[in-house]
Amino acid sequence: MSRRNLLRGAAIGAGAVALPSLLAACGSGPGGDSKTIRMGSNSSDAVPKKAFADAFAAYEKQSKEDRKIKVNTVDHNTFQENINRYLQGKPDDVFMWFAGYRMQFFAQKGLLYDISDLWSGFQGFSDALKAQSTGADGKQYFVPYYYYPWAVFHRASVFQQHGYTAPKTFDQYVELAKQMQKDKLDPIAFCDKDGWPAMGTFDYLNMRTNGYDFHKSLMAGKEAWTDKRVKDVFDSWRRILPYCQQGANGRTWQEAAQSLQKKQSGMAVFGLPHVGQQFPKEDQDDIAFFPFPEIDPQYGQDAVEAPIDGFLLAKNAKELKNKQSLESAKDLLKWLATPQAEDVYLAGDPNNIAVNSGADTAKYSPLQKKAVELVSGAKQISQFLDRDTRPDFASTVMIPAIQKFIGNPKDVDGLVNDIERQKKSIFATEG
């Protein structure tokens, strides 16, 4: 199955075409084994997969009811692209997903369990975290587990070797890229085969050019993509494209991060885990980052992209029709909301940051501590393009649009006109 067909499938929802077995849950149905909790996981990469296995094992060990977790792991991109039909079909009891708009969208469609009763007993979560876990109806549907900031990552040793200085402004960023090119480096590791990595660059360019409020409004479908402010974003992007790795639409995020690790490229706009998971343990201390540079002084570097990942209950899970099975699934969520649950996970995957204020930060690496400083000092926090807008708009419009721009950045007018036309059609329909 081609990527384009997968993307089409993500937007179609539960239609005539059956969902491939890629995301098929294998539950026992109502009245089955109520102590076995079925978990839909998108953590297919080795590091988080092992860390989650450790966390789930810790839950099973402390469970007084001898509850077990059966994990259904699916390739990360496949999971995202098929999530709509997965939730409308035969989903697992609990599944991994994202906070903010991406959660609210499915809550509005009636595909998530209201867990407000659990939230009344949660501790250690800020009001901001609760807001990101709350649907448009004011009810909670999401248990946050960790977050990670996006920034411009590099190897400290490469900067030291060449005498590079972290740029504060976009002009300085361009000049640094030019120097890296002279030094025989690919200045900016760049990729978009997976469809989402380049969205991070768009988000930062937009928030630095037009501010956080405009960015959020644009993602909500309330602004015109033909607005000069949006064209300015793509014009800035065109300035740095000559210094990005060529052939980005054919490169995976893992390959781009590995080029940074191999000292073939100088910088990369990524989330903390994307870099950390591709660096061997002996190289971890060499990972460094700086905030995406300022474009307009009135917005500075105020906004930080820091997606929150966590867990939800699928309303269509057949097992959850059974009262005991629902009780088991909620028991797991209660445990996942504890500092201890986060501590176990982060011991195996130090590329994320705990969300619970009671989590043990004593063992945080210098990189993690710097990440905490970046996010805690932000005036605004965004979730990521494909989490801050409708999933169908992100998958069927923005993924191909950004890939088209990367392949041919000359026709910005044609690009934004096409996006705007499709946006009007999608946002005119009921979520």
C-alpha positions in Angstrom: 0.0 0.0 0.0 1.5 3.3 -1.0 1.8 6.3 1.3 -0.6 8.3 -0.8 -3.3 5.6 -0.5 -2.7 5.5 3.3 -3.1 9.3 3.5 -6.4 9.1 1.5 -7.6 6.4 3.9 -6.9 8.6 7.0 -9.3 11.2 5.7 -12.0 8.9 4.5 -12.8 7.6 7.9 -14.9 4.5 8.3 -16.0 4.1 4.7 -16.5 1.3 2.3 -12.8 0.4 2.2 -11.9 -1.8 5.1 -9.0 -0.8 7.3 -5.9 -3.0 6.8 -5.0 -5.4 9.6 -2.2 -3.0 10.4 -4.2 -1.5 13.2 -6.6 -4.3 13.9 -7.1 -4.9 17.6 -7.5 -8.4 18.8 -9.8 -8.2 21.8 -11.9 -10.9 23.3 -15.1 -8.8 23.3 -17.6 -8.2 26.1 -17.4 -10.8 28.8 -13.9 -11.8 27.9 -10.7 -11.5 30.0 -11.5 -8.4 31.9 -8.0 -8.3 33.5 -6.2 -8.1 30.2 -5.9 -4.4 29.0 -5.3 -4.0 25.3 -3.0 -1.2 24.4 -2.7 0.4 20.9 0.9 1.7 20.6 2.5 3.9 18.0 5.9 3.6 19.7 7.5 1.4 17.1 11.1 2.7 17.4 13.4 0.6 19.6 14.1 3.1 22.4 10.5 4.2 23.3 9.2 0.7 22.6 11.5 -0.8 25.3 10.8 2.1 27.7 7.0 1.5 27.4 7.5 -2.2 27.9 9.4 -1.4 31.2 6.6 0.9 32.3 3.9 -1.6 31.5 5.8 -4.4 33.3 6.0 -2.1 36.3 2.3 -1.6 36.3 1.7 -5.4 36.1 4.0 -6.0 39.0 2.2 -3.6 41.3 -1.3 -4.6 40.2 -3.1 -6.2 43.1 -5.7 -7.6 40.7 -3.1 -9.3 38.5 -4.0 -7.2 35.5 -2.0 -7.6 32.3 -1.3 -5.4 29.3 -1.4 -6.7 25.8 0.4 -4.3 23.5 -0.5 -3.9 19.8 2.4 -1.9 18.3 2.1 -0.4 14.9 4.5 1.6 12.9 4.2 5.3 14.1 3.3 6.8 10.7 0.9 4.1 9.8 -0.8 4.6 13.2 -1.2 8.3 12.6 -2.5 8.0 9.1 -5.1 5.4 10.0 -6.2 6.7 13.4 -9.6 7.9 12.2 -10.8 4.6 10.9 -9.0 2.7 13.7 -11.1 4.6 16.3 -14.3 4.1 14.3 -13.6 0.4 13.8 -12.3 -2.1 16.4 -9.8 -0.2 18.5 -7.8 -1.4 21.5 -9.0 -0.4 25.0 -6.3 2.2 25.6 -4.3 3.9 22.9 -1.4 6.3 22.7 -2.1 9.7 21.1 -1.7 13.4 21.4 -3.0 16.3 23.5 -4.8 19.5 22.2 -6.8 19.7 19.0 -6.0 16.2 17.9 -7.6 14.8 21.0 -10.5 17.3 21.0 -11.4 16.4 17.4 -12.0 12.8 18.3 -13.7 13.7 21.5 -16.2 15.8 19.5 -16.9 12.8 17.3 -17.8 10.7 20.3 -14.9 8.3 19.9 -13.3 8.8 23.3 -14.3 8.0 26.9 -14.8 10.8 29.3 -12.3 10.4 32.1 -13.2 13.5 34.2 -13.8 11.2 37.2 -10.2 10.1 37.0 -8.9 13.7 36.7 -10.7 14.6 40.0 -8.1 12.4 41.7 -5.0 13.3 39.7 -2.2 15.3 41.3 0.9 16.9 39.9 -0.6 18.2 36.7 -0.7 22.0 35.9 -3.8 23.9 34.8 -2.1 24.2 31.4 -1.8 20.4 31.1 -5.4 20.0 32.2 -6.5 22.4 29.5 -4.6 20.4 26.9 -6.4 17.3 28.1 -9.9 18.8 28.0 -12.4 18.6 25.1 -14.5 21.4 23.8 -17.3 20.3 26.1 -15.1 20.9 29.2 -14.6 17.3 30.0 -11.3 15.5 30.2 -10.3 12.7 27.8 -6.5 12.5 28.0 -3.8 11.5 30.4 -0.6 13.4 29.7 2.6 11.3 30.0 5.5 13.4 28.7 6.4 16.3 26.4 9.4 17.2 24.3 10.5 20.5 22.8 11.4 21.2 19.2 14.5 23.3 18.6 17.5 23.6 16.3 19.7 20.6 17.2 23.4 20.2 16.5 26.6 18.5 17.8 28.5 20.6 20.3 31.8 19.2 19.1 31.0 20.3 15.5 30.3 23.9 16.6 33.4 23.9 18.7 35.6 22.5 15.9 34.5 25.2 13.4 34.0 28.0 15.9 30.3 28.3 15.2 28.0 30.4 17.5 24.4 29.8 18.0 22.4 32.4 16.0 19.9 34.6 17.7 18.3 36.0 14.5 17.1 34.5 11.2 19.7 36.5 9.3 22.4 35.0 11.5 20.9 31.6 10.9 21.3 32.0 7.2 24.8 33.3 7.5 25.7 30.3 9.7 24.2 28.0 7.1 26.3 29.6 4.3 29.5 29.1 6.4 28.6 25.5 7.0 28.2 25.0 3.3 31.7 26.4 2.8 33.0 24.0 5.4 31.6 21.1 3.3 28.7 20.3 5.6 25.0 20.0 4.7 24.0 23.0 6.7 20.5 21.8 7.7 19.6 18.1 7.9 16.2 18.0 6.2 13.6 15.3 5.5 9.9 14.9 4.8 9.4 11.4 3.4 7.3 10.7 6.5 5.1 13.7 5.8 5.3 15.5 9.2 8.9 16.5 10.0 9.0 19.7 7.9 5.8 20.9 9.6 8.0 21.8 12.6 10.0 24.2 10.4 6.7 25.8 9.1 5.4 26.2 12.6 8.5 28.0 13.8 8.7 30.2 10.7 5.1 31.2 11.1 5.2 31.8 14.9 8.4 33.8 14.5 7.0 35.8 11.6 3.4 36.3 12.6 3.2 35.4 16.3 1.6 32.5 18.2 -2.0 33.9 18.0 -2.0 34.2 14.2 -0.5 30.7 14.0 -3.2 29.2 16.2 -5.9 31.0 14.3 -4.5 29.8 10.9 -4.5 26.2 12.2 -8.1 26.6 13.3 -9.1 27.6 9.7 -9.9 31.2 10.7 -7.2 32.9 8.6 -6.7 32.9 4.8 -3.7 31.0 3.5 -3.6 33.6 0.7 -2.8 36.3 3.3 0.5 38.1 2.7 1.6 37.0 6.2 1.5 33.3 5.1 3.3 34.1 1.9 6.0 35.8 4.0 6.5 32.5 5.8 7.1 30.6 2.6 9.4 33.4 1.4 11.6 33.0 4.5 11.6 29.3 4.0 12.8 29.7 0.5 15.8 31.6 1.9 17.1 28.6 3.7 16.0 25.8 1.3 19.3 26.1 -0.7 21.1 25.2 2.6 18.9 22.2 3.4 19.8 18.6 2.4 18.5 18.0 -1.1 16.0 15.3 -1.8 14.2 15.8 1.5 10.9 14.2 0.2 12.8 10.9 -0.1 14.5 11.0 3.3 13.1 9.6 6.5 13.5 11.5 9.8 15.8 8.7 11.1 18.1 9.2 8.1 18.2 13.0 8.7 19.0 12.6 12.4 21.7 10.1 11.6 23.4 12.5 9.2 23.7 14.9 12.2 25.1 12.1 14.3 27.6 11.2 11.6 28.7 14.9 11.4 27.6 15.1 7.8 25.1 17.9 8.5 25.4 20.9 10.9 21.9 21.5 12.2 18.4 20.1 12.2 15.0 21.3 13.3 13.7 18.4 15.3 12.0 17.3 18.5 14.3 16.1 21.3 13.5 12.4 20.9 14.1 12.4 17.2 17.7 13.3 17.6 18.3 11.5 20.9 17.0 8.2 19.7 19.4 8.2 16.7 22.5 9.0 18.8 24.4 6.1 20.5 24.8 6.4 24.3 28.5 7.5 24.0 27.4 10.4 21.8 24.5 11.6 23.9 26.5 14.2 25.7 27.4 15.9 22.4 23.8 16.8 21.6 23.1 20.5 21.9 20.4 22.9 20.7 19.3 26.5 20.4 15.8 28.0 20.1 14.6 28.6 16.6 15.9 32.1 15.7 14.0 35.4 15.9 12.4 36.8 12.7 10.3 39.7 14.0 11.5 41.3 17.2 7.9 41.8 18.5 7.5 38.0 18.7 11.1 37.2 19.5 11.5 33.6 20.5 8.4 33.6 22.8 6.7 30.5 21.4 8.0 27.0 21.8 6.8 23.9 20.0 6.4 21.2 22.8 4.0 18.4 21.9 2.4 16.4 24.7 1.9 12.6 24.3 -0.3 10.5 26.5 -3.1 7.9 26.7 -6.9 7.8 26.0 -9.7 5.3 26.2 -11.4 4.3 22.9 -15.2 4.5 23.1 -15.7 1.8 20.4 -13.5 -0.8 22.1 -15.8 -3.8 22.6 -14.0 -4.9 25.7 -14.9 -1.7 27.5 -18.6 -2.5 27.2 -17.8 -4.9 30.1 -17.8 -3.0 33.4 -14.8 -5.0 34.8 -12.8 -4.3 31.6 -13.5 -0.6 31.8 -12.4 -0.6 35.4 -9.2 -2.3 34.5 -8.5 0.2 31.7 -9.2 3.1 34.1 -6.9 1.6 36.7 -4.1 1.6 34.2 -4.7 5.3 33.3 -4.7 6.1 37.0 -1.3 4.5 37.4 0.1 6.1 34.2 -0.8 9.5 35.7 1.6 9.0 38.7 5.1 10.3 39.0 6.4 6.7 39.4 5.0 5.7 36.0 6.9 8.5 34.3 10.1 7.8 36.2 10.1 4.2 34.9 9.6 5.3 31.4 12.2 8.1 31.4 14.8 5.8 32.8 14.6 3.9 29.5 14.0 6.9 27.3 15.8 10.1 28.5 14.7 11.9 25.3 11.5 13.3 26.8 10.4 15.4 29.8 8.0 14.3 32.6 4.8 16.3 32.8 4.0 15.4 36.5 5.5 17.8 38.9 6.2 14.9 41.3 8.5 13.1 38.8 12.1 12.6 39.8 14.3 15.1 37.8 17.5 14.4 39.8 18.7 12.1 37.1 17.9 14.4 34.2 20.8 14.9 31.8 22.1 18.4 31.0 20.2 18.2 27.8 16.9 17.4 29.5 17.5 20.2 32.0 18.1 22.6 29.2 14.9 21.4 27.5 12.9 22.1 30.7 14.4 25.6 30.8 13.4 26.2 27.2 9.7 25.2 27.7 9.3 26.7 31.2 10.6 30.1 29.8 8.2 30.1 26.9 5.3 32.6 26.8 3.3 30.3 24.5 3.5 26.6 23.7 2.2 25.0 20.5 1.5 21.4 20.0 2.6 20.9 16.3 0.9 21.6 13.0 -0.7 18.1 12.7 -1.9 18.3 16.3 -3.1 22.0 16.3 -5.4 21.6 13.3 -8.0 19.1 12.0 -6.3 15.7 11.2 -8.0 15.5 7.8 -6.6 19.0 6.9 -3.2 18.1 8.1 -3.0 14.7 6.3 -4.8 15.4 3.0 -3.8 19.1 2.4 -0.7 20.1 4.4 1.4 17.0 3.9 1.2 17.1 0.1 1.4 20.9 0.0 4.6 21.1 2.0 6.1 18.3 0.0 5.1 20.1 -3.2 6.7 23.3 -1.9 9.9 21.5 -1.0 10.0 20.0 -4.5 9.2 23.3 -6.3 9.4 26.4 -4.0 8.9 28.9 -6.8 5.1 29.1 -7.1 4.1 30.3 -3.6 1.0 32.0 -5.0 -0.3 28.9 -6.6 0.5 26.9 -3.5 -1.4 29.1 -1.0 -4.3 29.4 -3.4 -4.6 25.7 -3.5 -4.3 25.3 0.3 -7.0 28.0 0.8 -9.4 26.4 -1.6 -9.1 23.0 0.1 -9.2 24.5 3.6 -12.5 26.2 2.9 -14.0 22.9 1.7 -12.7 20.9 4.7 -13.5 23.4 7.5 -17.0 24.0 6.0 -17.8 20.4 6.9 -18.7 19.3 10.4 -15.8 17.8 12.4 
